[in-house]
Amino acid sequence: KGVKVVPKDDVEASTYDITDVVLPLIGSKIEYPTNETNEFIEEILKTYGLSKDLFKEIKGEFAVGGDYRKLIIKPADVDWVIKQYSGPLEPLIETDLMKLSGEKLIAGKGEKQQLIGMSIGFTLPPSSYATIALRELTKRPTDSSYQRELNLEGKCEGKPNISEEKKQKPKKSKPIVVGASFS
């Protein structure tokens, strides 16, 4: 893959860009960095009772060759459009089913309050993740606990609007079981 440890002279001469930097995925066939990153990798492996040499000993179907991943990826073919729409179930892009059935996309056709959304498209190389790119763009978490809080009505943080709060009836509290023993 043409990976090499960059000498200090090349760093100082700005021969490489930050998008050229790769990090190793541990395995038997990679070249490890000769700086603090290598020390960090060895420290993590040691924490779990492992070493880099162990990966050279593993053979057959359990062998781990390792690989490299870019530290920073610049997406290509970036395109975006700001759109107004009337409801959370209204499509912002033409779906395959709409194309097959000849249905045209009509944004903002409902009578409800107009919402603002963005349709974004971009291309990433293999082993890059669009969810992470979108997380960085929107500054919103992608973990499952945050996603469970989201709903189709009200604010995006899962907190109801004032008008929705008035509609909700108070909930009865349930007892909380802190510990249990079964025999």
N, C-alpha and C positions, 0 to 999 in steps of 0.2 A: 504493500500500500504506500510505499514511499515515505514512511514515517522516520524522522530523525530527531535526535536531541539537538536543539538549536543552541549554537555557541553564543556566548555573551556579546561578541562582536556583531553578530547578525541582529541581535535584539537591539543593541544601541544604534545600529545603522538603519533600523526600521525596515529590514529586508522582508519581514513577514507581518501580516495583519492579524488582529485578534481572531478573525474568522479562520485563520490557519491553525490555531491551537487545538490540539486533540488531547483527550484524557484516555488513559488505558482502561479497558475492562479486563480484569485480572485473568490470566491464563498462561499457558506454557510457551506460546509462540509470539509474545509481544516484547517490545523493548521498553523497559521501564525508564521513567525520567531519572535523572541523577541529581535531583534537588529535593526540596522539602516535601514535594508531592510523593516521592518514593518513600520517604520516612513515614509519611501519613498512611500510605498503603500498608507498609509493614506493621505499623502500630495497630491498625484495624484488624489485619489478619491474625496478629498475635493475640488480640483480645478474644478471638474465637478459636484459639489453639491451632491456627493454620500458618503456613508459610508459602512463599512463592515456589519453593522447591517441590512442595507437595503436588502442585499442578503438573509438574514434569513427570512425576511418578505414575499418575493416573493414565491408564490406557483403555482402549476400546470405546464402547459407547458412552462411557462416563468422562472421557477426556474433554478438557476445556482448553481450547486454543487461545481464547481471548480475542479482543478486538479493540478498536479505537472509536471514540465518539467525539465529534466536534464540540468544543466548548460553547460556541455561539454560531448560530445559523442565521443567515439573512434569507428571508423568504423571497421567492421570485414570483413574477406575474401577479403582484399585489393589485387588487382592484376592490373598490368599495363604493357603496351607494347608500345614502341616507334615505329612508322611506317612512312615510306616514301610513299607519294602519289603524283599524278600529277595534281589534280584539286579539287576544293572545293565541287563538286557534286559527287566525287568518294567515294563509301562507304568504311569505315575503318573497319567495322565489317560485318559479314555475316547476312543479313536481313532475316526475316521469309520468304519473297517472294523468295529470292535466294535459301533458303533451300528447299522450295516446288517445285521450278522449276529445281532444280539440278544444278543451276549456281554456279560456284566456285568463291570465292573472289580472285582477282588478284590485289594486291596493286601496284601502280606505273606503270600501264600499258600504260599510255599516253606518248606523246612525249614532253609535256611541262616541264618547270622547276620543279624539285622535291621539294615538300613541306614536312615539318616534322610535324607530329601530334602524339597525344598520345591517346590510347584507355585505359580507366580506368574502373574498376569494383569494387564495394564494397557493403556491406550490412549494412543497418542502421535499428534500431528498429522503431516501429510505432511512429508517431509524430515527426520524424526527417526528415530534408529536404535535399535531394541530391544537389539541386541548391545552397544551402548555403555552403555545404561542398566543392563543386566545386569552388564557389566564393573565399573561403578561400585558396584553393589550387592554383588557377590560379592568384589570386590577381587582378581580373577583376570585375567591377561592374555588378550586375544582374538587375539593374533598367531598365525600358522600354526605357527611353531616350537614354541610352548608347546602348541598343540592336538595336534601330532604326538606329544608326550611322554605325553599322556593315554592310559590304557588302561582296559579294563573290569574289571580285577582289581587288587587292592592299593590303595595310596593314590592320591589324585587327582593327585599331583605326578609320577606315572610312576615312582616309586621302589617297588620291590617290598617286600612285607611280609617279615619275617624268615623265616617258614615258606616263602615263595616263593623266597627267596634260597637256601635249602638245597636246593630242588628243581632249581635251575638248574645246569647243568654249566658249568665254566669254558670260556670261548670262546677259540679259537686266534686269536692276533693276525695280522692281514694286513699285508703291507708297505704303506707309504704312499708314493704317488708325489707328490713335491713339484713337479716340473716335467717336461715331456715335450716332445720335438721330433719332428715328423713330416715326412718328405720324400716 
